[in-house]
Amino acid sequence: MTAYVIRRILIVIPTLLGVSLLVFMMLRVTPGDPAELLLGERATNDSLQAMREYLGLNKPLYVQYGMFLSRLVQGDLGETIWTRQKVWYEVKERFPATIELAVGAMLISSILGMALGLISAVKQYSWFDYGSMFMSLAGVSMPVFWLALMLMLVFSLWLGWLPMSGRLSVSIDLETITHFMVLDALITRNWAALGDALKHLALPAAALSTIPLAIVARMTRSSMLEVLRQDYIRTAKAKGLGPAGIFLKHALRNGLIPVITVIGLQVGILMGGAILTETVFAWPGVGKWLYEGVIKRDYMVIQGGTLIVAATFVLVNLIVDLMYAVINPRISIR
C-alpha cells in the first residue's frame, strides 16, 4: 500500500508539469494583451512597453516559463496582474467556497443518483425505471448555465423561496473561522446563519449536481443489473437467502466498485462546471475567479488556479483508488 501511494504521488509531478506547460502555451498563443487591458485602449506605445517589461512579458517564452517553475518549486504561484495580491492568498480566500459548493453538489448527486440507480435495478422495466432513466438522460443533456438560470427564475423570482446569489445574506452576522459558511455556522452554533447558508447553497449545488447525478444513476443501475445476473447471486437464492440479504451482503458491495470510480471522476466535471455555476450565481469561488482571470487576461490567476484544480482532481482519484481496498478487501493494491 505504501509503495503504491508513493508511486502515485510521484506520477503527480509530471502530470502537473504537463498541465502547467499546456496552459502556459495556450495563454501565450491566444489573442489579447494584459498590458493593453490594464492601461486602456488610449495607452501609448512607450507606456505599453514599460508595462510589458514590468510584467515580464517582453522576455522569451522559455524564460517566462522558467521563472514560473522556479517560483512554483518554492511554493509561490506569483502575483495577480490586476490586484498584485499573491495567488496563494486569492486561492485561500476563494477555494473554501468552491469546495463547499462541490461537496454539496456531490452529496446530492451521489445520494440521489445511487438511490435512483438501485431502485431502477431492482424494479427493472417498471415505470420508475423508465422515468428515472429519462430524467438522467435529460440531466446529462441540459447545459449547466441554462438550468441555473431556470432555477433562479422559478425558485428565486417566481416563488421567492431561495436567494439568487451569494453565500450569505448581508443581514446575517457570522464569525469566520474556516471560510466554510456551513461549517462555521455549526462550530459557532449560529443556526440562523446555518439556515441562510444552506438556502444560498441549495440552487448552485442543485444546478451543478445534475450531470454527475445522471451519470451516477445510470452507472449504478447498469452495474447492479450486471451483478444481479452473476452465478453467485443465483447460488445465494438457491440456498434460500432472502432478497434483502442477497442485495446487501453480495450484490451491493460488488456493484458499488465502478460507481465509486465514477463518483471520483465527477470531481473534474464539478470543477469545470463550477466556473459556469459560480459565474451565474455570483458565487465567490475559484471558478468565478478563474473566469474573471480569463476575461482580464491575468496569466498568474489562470496558471495558478488551473494547477490547483488539477492537483485536486489527481488527489481525489488517488483517494478513490485507495477506497477500493476498503469497499472490497479482495482487491489488493500493490
matplotlib code that plots the C-alpha trace (Angstrom):
import matplotlib.pyplot as plt

x = [0.0, 2.8, 4.7, 1.6, 0.8, 4.4, 4.3, 1.0, 2.4, 5.5, 3.2, 1.5, 4.7, 5.0, 1.2, 1.1, 4.1, 2.4, -0.8, 1.2, 3.1, -0.1, -1.9, 1.2, 1.5, -2.3, -2.3, 0.6, -1.0, -4.5, -5.2, -5.2, -2.6, -2.7, -0.8, -3.3, -6.2, -4.5, -3.7, -6.7, -7.0, -5.5, -2.2, 0.9, 3.5, 6.0, 3.7, 2.7, 6.3, 7.1, 4.1, 5.1, 8.6, 7.2, 5.1, 7.9, 6.0, 8.9, 11.1, 11.4, 8.7, 11.2, 12.5, 8.9, 8.1, 11.4, 10.6, 7.1, 8.6, 11.3, 8.6, 6.4, 9.2, 9.4, 5.6, 4.9, 2.4, 3.2, 1.1, -2.1, -1.6, -4.6, -4.7, -0.9, -2.1, -0.4, -2.2, -2.0, -3.8, -6.5, -6.9, -7.1, -9.9, -12.0, -11.2, -13.4, -16.4, -15.7, -15.1, -18.4, -20.3, -18.6, -19.3, -22.9, -23.3, -21.5, -23.7, -26.9, -25.6, -24.2, -27.2, -30.0, -28.1, -27.3, -30.8, -32.4, -30.0, -30.5, -34.3, -34.3, -32.1, -34.4, -37.6, -36.2, -38.6, -41.0, -42.5, -40.0, -37.1, -38.1, -38.9, -35.6, -33.5, -35.3, -34.6, -31.0, -30.7, -32.3, -29.9, -26.9, -28.3, -29.1, -26.4, -25.5, -25.8, -29.3, -30.5, -29.0, -31.0, -34.2, -33.7, -33.2, -36.3, -38.5, -37.3, -36.0, -38.1, -41.4, -41.7, -39.2, -38.2, -34.4, -31.9, -30.5, -26.8, -24.0, -23.2, -24.7, -27.2, -25.8, -28.1, -26.6, -23.6, -21.2, -17.8, -15.4, -13.2, -12.6, -14.2, -16.7, -20.0, -21.9, -19.1, -18.5, -22.2, -22.1, -19.0, -20.4, -23.9, -25.3, -28.5, -29.8, -26.5, -26.7, -30.1, -29.3, -26.0, -27.9, -30.5, -27.8, -26.1, -29.3, -29.7, -26.0, -25.5, -28.6, -27.6, -24.1, -25.2, -27.4, -24.8, -23.0, -26.4, -27.4, -24.1, -24.1, -27.7, -27.1, -23.8, -25.4, -28.3, -26.1, -23.6, -26.2, -28.0, -24.8, -24.0, -27.6, -27.1, -24.0, -23.8, -23.1, -26.3, -28.3, -26.4, -27.4, -31.0, -30.9, -29.6, -32.7, -31.1, -33.7, -33.8, -32.5, -29.6, -28.6, -28.8, -26.9, -24.3, -23.5, -24.7, -24.3, -20.6, -19.5, -21.9, -20.6, -17.0, -17.4, -19.9, -17.2, -14.8, -17.4, -18.1, -14.4, -14.1, -17.1, -14.8, -13.3, -16.8, -17.8, -14.7, -15.3, -19.0, -18.3, -16.9, -20.3, -22.3, -20.3, -20.5, -24.2, -24.9, -22.2, -20.7, -17.3, -15.2, -12.3, -14.5, -15.7, -12.2, -10.8, -13.5, -12.6, -8.9, -9.6, -11.6, -8.8, -6.0, -4.4, -1.8, -0.9, -4.5, -5.2, -2.0, -2.2, -5.9, -5.6, -2.8, -4.9, -7.9, -5.6, -4.0, -7.4, -8.5, -5.4, -5.7, -9.4, -8.6, -5.8, -8.3, -10.8, -8.2, -7.4, -11.1, -11.3, -9.5, -11.9, -15.0, -13.8, -10.9, -10.4, -8.9, -5.2, -3.3, 0.4]
y = [0.0, 2.5, 1.8, 2.3, 5.6, 6.8, 5.8, 7.7, 10.8, 10.7, 10.5, 13.7, 15.7, 15.2, 15.4, 18.9, 20.0, 18.9, 20.8, 24.0, 23.9, 23.3, 26.2, 28.5, 27.9, 28.3, 31.6, 32.9, 32.0, 33.3, 36.9, 39.7, 41.8, 42.1, 45.4, 46.9, 45.8, 47.3, 50.7, 51.0, 51.5, 55.0, 53.9, 55.0, 52.5, 53.6, 53.0, 49.6, 48.6, 49.7, 47.7, 44.6, 45.0, 45.4, 42.3, 40.3, 39.7, 41.0, 38.1, 34.9, 32.3, 29.8, 32.4, 33.3, 29.6, 29.0, 31.9, 30.4, 27.0, 28.5, 30.2, 27.1, 25.0, 27.5, 27.2, 30.6, 30.9, 34.5, 37.7, 38.5, 41.2, 43.3, 43.3, 42.5, 40.0, 36.7, 34.0, 31.7, 34.3, 34.7, 30.9, 30.6, 33.1, 31.5, 27.8, 27.0, 28.4, 26.1, 23.1, 23.8, 24.0, 20.9, 18.9, 20.0, 19.0, 15.7, 14.8, 15.5, 13.6, 10.6, 10.1, 10.7, 9.1, 5.9, 5.7, 6.1, 3.6, 1.0, 1.2, 1.1, -2.0, -3.8, -2.6, -3.1, -2.1, -0.5, 3.0, 4.1, 2.7, 4.3, 7.6, 7.8, 6.9, 9.5, 12.1, 11.0, 11.5, 14.9, 15.8, 15.0, 16.9, 20.2, 22.9, 23.9, 27.6, 27.2, 25.1, 27.6, 30.4, 28.4, 27.5, 31.2, 32.2, 29.6, 29.4, 33.0, 35.3, 33.5, 31.6, 33.6, 30.6, 30.8, 33.6, 34.2, 34.8, 35.0, 32.8, 34.6, 37.5, 40.8, 40.9, 37.7, 38.1, 35.0, 34.6, 33.4, 30.5, 28.1, 30.2, 27.3, 29.0, 25.9, 24.6, 27.9, 28.2, 24.7, 25.5, 28.8, 27.3, 30.2, 28.4, 31.5, 31.7, 27.9, 28.1, 31.1, 29.5, 26.3, 28.3, 30.1, 26.8, 25.0, 26.4, 26.4, 22.9, 21.6, 23.1, 21.7, 18.2, 17.4, 15.9, 13.9, 12.7, 11.4, 9.7, 8.1, 6.9, 5.2, 3.7, 2.4, 0.8, -0.9, -2.1, -3.6, -5.3, -6.9, -8.1, -9.4, -11.7, -13.4, -17.0, -16.4, -14.5, -17.4, -19.7, -17.4, -17.6, -21.4, -21.6, -19.8, -16.4, -13.6, -10.8, -8.3, -10.5, -11.1, -7.4, -6.1, -8.8, -9.9, -7.5, -4.1, -4.3, -5.6, -3.3, -0.1, -0.5, 1.0, 3.6, 4.8, 5.2, 7.3, 9.5, 10.2, 11.1, 13.5, 15.9, 17.1, 17.8, 19.6, 21.8, 22.6, 23.1, 25.3, 28.0, 28.4, 27.9, 30.3, 32.9, 32.7, 32.6, 35.1, 32.5, 33.8, 30.7, 29.7, 29.1, 32.7, 33.9, 31.9, 33.3, 36.8, 35.9, 34.8, 37.9, 40.1, 38.0, 37.5, 34.9, 34.2, 33.6, 31.2, 29.3, 29.1, 28.3, 25.6, 23.9, 23.9, 22.4, 19.7, 18.8, 18.5, 16.2, 14.0, 13.8, 12.7, 10.0, 8.7, 8.6, 6.7, 4.1, 3.6, 3.2, 0.1, -1.9, -0.7, -1.5, -4.8, -6.4, -9.0, -6.1, -5.6, -2.5, -3.0]
z = [0.0, 0.9, -2.2, -4.3, -2.7, -3.2, -6.9, -7.4, -5.7, -8.0, -11.0, -9.9, -10.6, -14.4, -14.7, -13.1, -15.1, -18.3, -17.3, -16.4, -19.7, -21.7, -20.0, -20.3, -24.1, -24.7, -22.9, -25.0, -28.3, -27.7, -28.7, -26.0, -24.3, -20.4, -20.7, -23.0, -20.8, -17.8, -19.4, -21.8, -25.5, -25.4, -23.9, -25.8, -27.2, -24.6, -21.7, -23.1, -23.5, -19.9, -18.6, -20.5, -19.1, -15.6, -16.0, -17.6, -20.9, -23.0, -22.1, -24.2, -23.5, -22.1, -19.7, -18.6, -18.1, -16.2, -13.9, -13.2, -12.4, -10.2, -8.1, -8.2, -6.7, -3.8, -3.3, -4.9, -7.6, -8.3, -8.1, -9.9, -12.6, -11.6, -7.8, -7.2, -4.5, -4.0, -6.0, -2.9, -0.9, -3.5, -3.7, 0.1, 0.2, -2.6, -2.5, 0.5, -1.4, -4.3, -2.1, -0.2, -3.5, -4.9, -1.7, -1.7, -5.4, -4.9, -1.9, -3.9, -7.0, -5.0, -2.7, -5.2, -8.1, -6.2, -4.8, -8.3, -9.8, -7.1, -7.2, -11.1, -11.0, -8.5, -10.4, -13.9, -16.8, -14.4, -14.7, -12.1, -14.1, -17.3, -15.6, -13.7, -16.8, -18.9, -16.2, -16.1, -19.9, -19.6, -16.8, -18.9, -21.9, -20.1, -20.1, -16.6, -17.2, -18.7, -15.8, -13.4, -15.0, -14.9, -11.3, -10.5, -12.5, -10.8, -7.2, -6.7, -8.9, -9.2, -5.9, -3.8, -1.8, -2.2, -2.7, -6.2, -5.5, -2.9, 0.1, 2.9, 3.4, 4.4, 7.4, 8.8, 11.1, 11.1, 12.7, 10.0, 11.2, 8.3, 5.5, 5.0, 5.8, 6.8, 8.9, 10.6, 11.4, 13.0, 15.0, 16.4, 16.7, 14.7, 13.5, 11.7, 9.6, 9.0, 7.6, 5.5, 4.2, 3.2, 1.4, -0.6, -1.3, -2.5, -6.0, -7.1, -5.7, -7.4, -10.8, -10.5, -9.4, -12.4, -14.8, -12.1, -10.7, -14.1, -14.7, -11.2, -11.6, -14.9, -13.8, -10.6, -12.5, -15.1, -12.5, -10.2, -13.1, -14.1, -10.6, -10.0, -13.1, -11.7, -10.8, -7.1, -6.8, -8.2, -5.8, -2.9, -4.0, -4.3, -0.7, 0.5, 1.3, 1.3, -1.2, 1.3, 2.4, -1.2, -2.1, 0.9, 1.5, -2.0, -4.7, -3.2, -2.3, -5.7, -7.6, -5.9, -7.1, -10.6, -9.1, -6.7, -9.6, -11.5, -8.4, -8.1, -11.8, -11.4, -9.4, -12.7, -14.0, -10.9, -11.0, -14.7, -14.2, -11.1, -13.4, -15.1, -12.0, -9.8, -12.5, -12.9, -9.2, -8.3, -6.0, -4.8, -5.5, -7.6, -10.7, -10.8, -10.1, -13.0, -15.3, -14.3, -14.8, -18.4, -19.1, -17.8, -19.3, -15.9, -16.6, -13.0, -12.0, -14.8, -14.4, -10.6, -10.5, -13.1, -11.2, -8.0, -9.8, -11.5, -8.2, -6.5, -9.3, -9.0, -5.2, -5.3, -7.8, -5.5, -2.6, -4.8, -5.7, -2.1, -1.2, -3.5, -0.8, 1.8, -0.1, -1.4, 0.6, -2.3, -4.3, -3.3, -4.1, -4.7]

ax = plt.figure().add_subplot(projection="3d")
ax.plot(x, y, z, "-o")
ax.set_aspect("equal")
plt.show()
